[in-house]
Each structure stands twice: as structure tokens, then as C-alpha cells.
């Protein structure tokens, strides 16, 4: 079940609520009791951990895409005697 964030337009109170995806959005603010709550758009957070993911099970050879590893760009500056246009 996702956690939805709400903010009251009347008093500015913010809250989080664990709800089913099919559940109706909340409308009444628990702080000021007015029907001014609106659902906020927020980023979903998840993590692919453990086995069974592309990084650990489906790549071939020694290819790795791990955080913190910097790729080295090509440093070829050879122009073959031509001047740029």
C-alpha cells in the first residue's frame, strides 16, 4: 500500500496516510476540520535489492553499473591534419 501525502489549503497542515490505491482521497483536515485537503504529488521510493535483478542475474561478462564507478571518456584528440570548419 502506498503512503499518500496531503496538505490542507486552509491551515497548511501536512500529513501522510497509508491507504489502498483504490481508496478515496481524504478531504477533511484533522487539524482544522475543514474540507480543504489536497493530495500532493510525491516521488515513489523503492529499492531493487537481492538476487533476481538485471545487475546480478542477467548481465553477461564483467559488465557492471555500480554507483561510484566513474566511466573514463575517450581522450582521442587526433584530427588527421584537418582544421575544424
Residue, then its C-alpha position, 0 to 999 in steps of 0.5 A: x500500500x502506498x503512503x499518500x501525502x496531503x496538505x490542507x489549503x486552509x491551515x497548511x497542515x501536512x500529513x501522510x496516510x497509508x491507504x489502498x490505491x483504490x481508496x478515496x482521497x481524504x478531504x477533511x483536515x484533522x487539524x482544522x476540520x475543514x474540507x480543504x485537503x489536497x493530495x500532493x504529488x510525491x516521488x515513489x521510493x523503492x529499492x531493487x535489492x537481492x538476487x533476481x535483478x538485471x545487475x546480478x542475474x542477467x548481465x553477461x561478462x564483467x559488465x557492471x553499473x555500480x554507483x561510484x564507478x566513474x566511466x573514463x571518456x575517450x581522450x582521442x584528440x587526433x584530427x588527421x591534419x584537418x582544421x575544424x570548419 
